[in-house]
Amino acid sequence: MVVGIWSSVRANRNTVGGYFLAGRSMSWWPIGASLMSSNVGSGLFIGLAGTGAAGGIAVGGFEWNAAWVLVALGWVFVPVYISAGVVTMPEYLAKRFGGQRIRIYMSVLSLILYIFTKISTDIFSGALFIQVSLGWDLYLSTGILLLVTAAYTVAGGLTAVIYTDAFQTVIMVVGAFTLMFIAFSKVGWYEGLLDHYPSAIPSVTVANTTCHLPRSDAFRLLRDPVTGDLPWPGLVFGLTVLATWVWCADQVIVQRSLSARSLSHAKAGSVLGGYLKLLPMFFIVMPGMISRALFPDEVGCVDPAVCQSVCGASVGCSNIAYPKLVVELMPVGLRGLMLAVMLAALMSSLTSIFNSSSTLFTLDLYHRARPRATERELMLVGRVFILVLVCISLLWIPVIQTANSGQLFDYIQSVTSFLAPPITAVFLMAIFWPRANEQGAFWGLMIGLVVGLVRMVLEFVYTVPACGQPDTRPAVLADVHYLYFALILLTLTCLIIAAVSLATPPIPKESLYRLTWWSRHSQEPRIDLPDAWIASDPVTSDPSPEPDASLQSWWRKTALWLCGLSGSSSASRSPAGQEIKLTSLQEEPLWRIVCNINAMLLLVVNVFLWGYFS
């Protein structure tokens, strides 16, 4: 499979160091649309979560919470990243704290998170959509999805990914709204959903249990802080911890904003993404609930034998809610359009993740071990690494099928809550507290990782009991919601960072210029910390002369073409001065005002929706 590094280099005829410049000079509208569709693999299953144990509109709060964090991305985080002059998130931490171990740790942990929460879930969700729509075997569907993704990635590059995301977002929104109107008409519009959802009970139930009954608070966004399946303090505050990592410190997301033409374009892209994030409640979450109301025996099954026969997973079939709705309600032509759009969006998510993963591995890990590695070597290593990454993700799919009562959405959020809060803490402290130093950040990350891994291992050892079975899990699992755990882990990490930082020497002020929120506008020359390993051109040109093209064998020509190295060494590079990296925080007054007004309007609408559905 030819993905990742090859795609970026081939499309832009650029060096590996130009990955995140591949999408440079992007306008605001493709950035905003791409932010919307970048996590569609998990976003699709927000609607499915509305049918299961976390039934109801509360899961829509995950999308509405993103609007606030997207504003923080454009107004707080991106200005610091731009002033620091970085292209990857580990690179920012390396400049901010110095040393090597934090950058290496962040790269490794980001790759682990990509495997367990992004690549594997996107592959699984796309394969599940194919399985439900066409009736194919899950693993056959997975293989086809990967093959098509490989062919799709031939177009390559972050630029192609962003513009394709933007185009697919338009079609996806149109198709989703079409399905929404069809579904609401079938159930009797919103009043009909209010009447039918509480009575969406499967015909085969488990005796002496209530797990087959829809939740009584299904239409409430803010639920009881103790007994609620998504307690409101966790939904409001704990979720923000996870969302800050996803939208403000994750390479897959931030790389889009760093490709903007200007800071105003980055802000406008964040606002557009925030507006689009208001929509999934209506065209994904509520249709997911309608699917439960229309097909309670399939989507709402609780008997393990019935669920196994319906969807191949004995723990529940809520994951098929949205595909089931597409197959049963959409006309034939529109059904094909929806299938094509959803798969294309999922594949676009995969190519974005492959791009980010290969960049992190080659520039932050492999090139660190082999600083004199040639461009061609990095191309080949990137291809092999992506193959390994995909294989590991495929092996993890059976675990996803049975995790969190079969609800993919809950699986994604819970795993993120175990591993992401320490990262969020480090970025927050790095940006807002100049006194934080390398020792504090490192030990905060290490202790936070250990605590998070302990909780994650316990989650997989003590699985959620099936319907009718007693809950024998330890109290730390049964009584401490994963969103509460995210808050606890963030607080613990911040305390460790503060304590260790105060007990060790501070970072000199002259090494922090343009690396914190308070110094982002500084014009003072910065003295980089030792061993920060920040190179302006980290890729060594291939010193070996290229043989004459007419003398190369056909297989060699093909291999070089696939790696984007079919031309000469000089031809594979952009012209001098063409690699434009956004470093200025200057904005035109008019567009700054327009962005600020739209950000305020977005937040006002968001607050109204939270209040209306609370």
N, C-alpha and C positions, 0 to 999 in steps of 0.2 A: 504494500500500500504506500502510495507516494503522497505524503501529507506533511504538514508542519513547516519545517525550515525550507524545504524545496519550494513550497507554494509561494512564500513571500519573496524569495530571491528570484524565482523564475519570472514572476509577474512584473517585477520592478527592475530587473537587471541590476540589482544592487548587491551590496555586501551584506553579510549577516548582521553587522552592526547597524544596518539601516532598517531593521525589522519594523520598529514602531514609527519610523519615518515613512514607512511604506504607505501609510494612510495620511500623510502630512497634507496640510492645506485643505482639510475637510470642512465643508460647510456645516451649519448647525443642524439642518433638517436630517441629513443621513445619520449624523451622530445620535440625535435624539431617537430616531426610529430604530437605530441599531441597539441603543440601550434598552429599548422596549423588548426587542426580540432576542437579545443576547442570552437570556435565561429562559427561553420558551420551553426548553425541555422539562424544567421543573415547574414553570408557570402554567403549562397545560394541565398539570395535575393538581393545581389549586382547586379547579372545579371538581376534581374527583374526590378531594378531601371533604367536600361538602356533602358527600353521600355516606361517609363511614362514621367511625366513632367520633371524629371531630366534626360531626355533621353540622351544616348550617353556614351562615354568612360570615362567621367569625374569621374563617380563613382568608376572607377578602381583606381583612386588616393587614395581612402580610404585604399585599400590594399597595394599599394606601399608605402604609408606613414608609414604603420606598420613596414616595414623593418628597417627604421631609429630608431623607438622607441624600437624595439626588440634588436637592438645593444645597445641602452642605458640601457635596462633591464640587459643584460649580463655584461656590462662593468661598469655601474654606480650604479644601484639600488641593484642588487643582492649582490655585495660585501658588501654593507652597511648592508643589512638584515642578511647576514651570520655572519659578525663581531658582530652584535647586538645579535645574538643567538635567533632569534624569529621564530615562525611558523605561525603567523597570522599577518595581516597588522594592525589591531587595537592594537595588542600587541606591535608592534614597536612604535606606537604613544604613548602608555602608558609608555614605557621605556624612550622615547625621551623627553616627556613633563611632565610626572608624573600625578598624579591625576587620577580620574575615569571618569569624564564626557566626555572627548574626546574619550576614548575607547568605552564607551557605545554609544555615538552619532554615531561613525563610524560604529559600528556593526549594529545599527538600520538602518542607511541610506544605507549601503551596502545591507541589506536585502530588503529594499524598491526598490532599483535599480534592484536587481535580479528579483523581482516580475514583475516590469513594463517593463524591457528591456530584460531580459534573459529568465526566465522560461516561461512567457506567450507567448513571441514571438517564442520560440523553440517549444512549444506545438502547437501553431497556425500554424507554418510553416510545421511541420510534418503532422498535420491533413489535411492541405491544399494539401499537396503532395498526401496523401492517397485519398482525395476526387477527385482530378483531375485524378489520375491514375486508381482508381477503381470505381468512381462514387458514393461513399458512402456519407451519410450526414456528414457535418462538425463536429458536436458534437459527432456523433457515431464514427467518425474517431479519434476524440480527446480521447474518452474513451478507444478505442482499443490501441492507442499509449501509454497511461498511463499504461494500464494493461501489455502490452508487456515490457514497461520500468521497471515495478516492477519485472517482471520475470527475465529480463536481469540483474537487479541490484543484484539478488541473488548471482551472481558470486562475486560481491562486491569488495570494497577497491579501494584506489587510484592507487595501482599497477595495478590492473586489468583494471581500466579505462585508464591509460596511454598506456599500451601495446595494448589494444583493439583499442584505438585511432590511434596508429601507424599502426596497421594492416589495419584498415579501411581507413586510409589516402592513403595507397598504392593502394588499390582497387578503392577508390574514384577518385584518379588522373587518373588511367588507364581508368575507365569508363567515366570520364569527357572528357578526350582527345579523346576517341572513339566517343562520341557524338559530340564533336567539329568538328572532321573531317567529320562526316556525315552531320552536319549542313552546314559547309562551302561548301561541295560539292553540296548541294542542292541549295545554293544561288549563286554559281559561284565564290567561294573563296573570298578573301578580296576585290578584284576589284568589284565583284558582289555585295558585301555588300555595298560598296560605292555608287553603282548605285541604288540598290533596297531600301535601308533604307529611303532616302529622299522622296520616293514615296509610303511609307507604310501608306496609308490613308484609314481609315475605310469607308465603303460604306454609313453608316448612320452617319451623322454629325449634329452638332448644328449650326443653321443658324447664319450668321453674326459673326462668331468666327473663331479663328485660333488655338484653343487648340487641334484640331485633327491633326495638321501638326507636323511632327518631327522637332526638333530644327535644325536650320541652322548650329549651332556650335556643332553638335552631335559628331563629330570626333575630337574635340579639348579638351585637358585635362585642359588647363588653360583658363578660361573664363573671360569675362568683370567683373571688380570689383564692378560695380554698377548694371548693368542690367542682369548679368549672374545668372542662377539658382543656380550654385555652384561657386561663385566668387573665383578667384584664391588666393587672400590673405587669405580668410577663409579656402580654401582647403589646403593651405600650412601651415599656422600658427594656425588658429582656430582649425583645425582638429588635430593638434599635441597636443593641450590641452586635447582633448577627448581621443586620443590614449595613452597619458601618463598614464591616469587613467586606461584604459582598460588593457594595457600590462605591466605596471610597478607598479601599486598600487592596483590592483583588486585581491582578494584572489583566485578566480577561475583560473587565469592565473599564478600568482606568485607561487602558491603551487607546480606547476610542476618544476619550476627551483630550488626551495628549496629542492626538492627531489633528486637532482643530486649527483653523487658520489664525485665530486670536482667542484671547480670554473671553471676549464677548460671545464668540461662536461656541466655546465650551460651555458657557453659562446657558446660552439659548438652547443648546442640545440637552442639557440637564433639565431645563424647564419643559421642553417638548416631551422628553422621556417621562417626566412627572405627570404631565397631562394624560399621556397614553396609559400610565399606570392606574389612572382612575377607572379605566374601562373594564378590566378583567372581572370585577365584581359582578357586572351586569351581563357580559357575554361569555363568561367561563364559569364563575362560581354558581350563579343562579341556574344556568342550564344544567350544571352538574346535579343540583338538587332536583330539577325537573326530571332528569334521567332516573333518579331514585324513585320519584313519584310515578313515572310511567312504567318502569320496569323493576318493580320491587323484588321479584323472585330472582332476577339475574344480578342486578347491581347491589341490592340490599341483602343478599343471601348471608346466612349465619351458620347454617349446617355445613360442616366440613366436607361431607360427601357431595352435597349439592354444589358448593363453591368449586370443588375440584373438577366437577363435570362441566361447569359453566366457563371457568377461566383458567383452570389448571393450577390454581393456588387455593389450598384448603383454608387459609386464614382470612379470606375475604376477596370480593371482586369489585371493590369500589374503584380500582384503577381503570376499569373498562367503561366507566360512566360516560365520558365524553366521546370516545370512539363509538360506543353503542348508540348514542344519540345521532351521530353523523350517519351511521349505517342505516338506522331505522327511519329517520325522518327526512333526510336530505334527498331531493330528486337525484336521479342518476348522474346527470351532468355536473350538478353542484357538488355531489358526493365526491366525484373524481377530483374536482377543483380543491375541495377541502383536504382531501388526502394528499394531493400534491403539495399544497401550501404548507400543511403541518410537517410533512416529511422534509420539505426544502428548508423550513425554518429550523428544524432539529438538526439537519445536516450543516446548516450555517453555524449553529451553536457549536457543533463539533469542530468545524474548521477553525473557529475562533480559539477554542480551547487548545487544539493541536498547535496552532501558531504560538500561543502564549507559553504552553508547556515546553515546546522545543526551544524557544528563546531562553527561557529560564534555565533549562538544562545546559544548553551549549555555552551561553555567555556567562552564567553564574557558577556553573559546576565544572563542565568538561574543559572549557577554555581556561579555567583557573588551574586545573591539573596539568593542562598542556598549553601554556601561554603562547607557544610558537606554532600551534596547529594552523594548518592552511585552510583557506576558504573551502576548498574541495573536501577536505577531511571533515570539517564541520557539517557540510551538506550531508555527507554519508552517515555521520554519527546521528544527526537529527532524524534521518529516515529510520534508522535502526531503533532509536529510542522511542519514536512514536509507535513502531510495531510492538515493542515491549509494553508500552503504556496501554495500548488497546488490548493486548492479550491479558494483562492483569485485570483490566476492567471487565472483560468478558467472563473471567473466572469469578468475579465478584457478583455477577448478576443473580445466581441462585440465592445468595445471601439477601439481596435486595427484595427478592420475591416474597420472602418470609418475614422480613424485618417489620417492626411496628405494625403488626396486624395486617400486613400486606398493603399498607398505605404509603405509597412512594413519597408523598409530600411530607408526611411526618418523619419518614426516614431521613430525608434530606436535611430538614431543619434540626433534628436531634443530633445527627452526626456533626453538623456545623456548630451547634452549641457546645460540643465537647472540645473542639479544636480551635475555633476561630476567636473566642474572647481574648486569649492572651495576645493575639496579633492586633486586635482592636486596641487593647490597652497600650501596647508599645507605640502604635502610630499616634494615638491621642497624646501620650506623654511626650513623644518626640516632637510633635508639632506645637504643643501648648506649654510645655514646661522645659525651659532651657537647661535646668539643673539636672535633668535625666541624663545619665551617662551609659557607656557601653556595658559596664559591669551590672548595673541595675537592670537594663533591658535584657541582657542575656539570661540572668538568673530568674527574672520574671517569666521569660519565655520557657525556660527549662522546667521550673516548678509548675507553671500553668499547664504545660504539656503533660507532665506526669499525672497531675490531678485529673485532667480531661481524659487521658487514656484509661485511667482506672475506671472512671464512670462509663466510658464507651465499652470497655471489656465487660463490665457488669451488665450493661444493656444487652449485649449479645449472648451472655451466659444465661441470664434470667430473662427470658423472652416474655412479652406481654401475654397473659393467659388468654386462651380462646374462650369463646362464649360458653358459660356454664362451669368453667374451671375456677378453682380458688386462686387468689393472687398470693403467691408465696415469695414474691420478690422482697429484697431488703427494703427498709423504710426509705433509704436514700434514693431508691428508684421509684417506689410506689407513691411516696408523699412529696417528693421534690420534683416538680415539673421541669422539663429540660430548659424552658425559658427562664425559670427562676435560677436554675443551675448556671446559665450563661451570665446572669447578673452577679452571682456569687463568685464565679471564676474571674470575671472582669475586676471585681473589687479586690480579690486576693492578689491578682497579678499587679494591679496598680500599687497596692501597699508594699509588695516586695520590691518593685522598681523604685519606689520612693525611699524605702529603708536602705537598700543597698547603695543607691545613688548618693544619699546624704552621708553614708559612712565611707565613701570613697571620693577621690579628688574629682572636681568638676571638669567639664570640657572647657577649654579656653574660649573666651567670647569671640575672638577673631576666627575661630573655626566653625562658628555657627551662623555667620552672615548668610542670609537668604535660605536658611534651612529650617526656620521656625516661622510661625505665624507673625510674631512680633518683629522679625527682621527681614520679612519677605521683600520689602522695598529698599533695603540697604544697598548702597553702591560701594561699600568698602570692599577691598580685596580680601577674599577668604583664603585662609591657610588650611589646606586639606589635612585631615588627620592621617597619621601614619598607617600604612597598609590598607588604605581604603580601596585600593585596586580599582581606580576609576580612570579608564583610558579613553582618549578621544577616538581612537581607531583600534579596537581590540582585536581585529582580525588581521592576521598576517597574510599578505598576498602569496599566492603559490609561486615560489621562486623557480620552479621547473618550467622550461619553455614548452609552449604548446606545440605539438606536432602539426604539420600541415593537414588541414581538414580533409583534403583529397586522399591522404594516405591512411586515414583512420578507418577501422572496420565499421560495419553498419551497427554492430551491437554497442561499440564504444560511442559512436555518435548518438545512438538512442539513449544510452545511460547518461551521457553528458547533457543531452537536451532535457531529460527528465529532472536533472539536478539544477537546471538553469545555468549550466556552464558550457553551453555549446559554442559560445563565442570565445574570443581571446580574453585574456585576463583583464585587459583594459576595457574591452567592450562590456564586460559584465558589471562595470562600475558606472555610477551616474557621473555626469559631467561635473567638473569642479564647481563647488558652490551650490549645487542643486539640492544637496541634503539639508533642507531647511528644518531647524529644530526650534520650536516655539519657546522663546526665553523672555519675552517682554510681557509685562503686566499692564501695558498701556491699553486704554479703551477709548473709543470715540464716545463723547458725552451722550449723544443721542441714543446709541445702542446700549450704553450702560443703564440709562434711565428705562428704556424699553424692557431690558432684562429684569431689572429690579421690580418694575410694576407687575410683570407677568409672574415673577416668583411670589410676590405678595398675593396676587389673585389666585394662584395655584394653592397656596397654603390656606387662604380663606375658604375656598371651595372644599378643600380637604377636611378642614375643621367642621364645616357644615355637614358633610357626609358622615363623619364620625359621630357627630351629635345626633343626626337623624336616625341612624341605624344602631345607636348605642343601646 
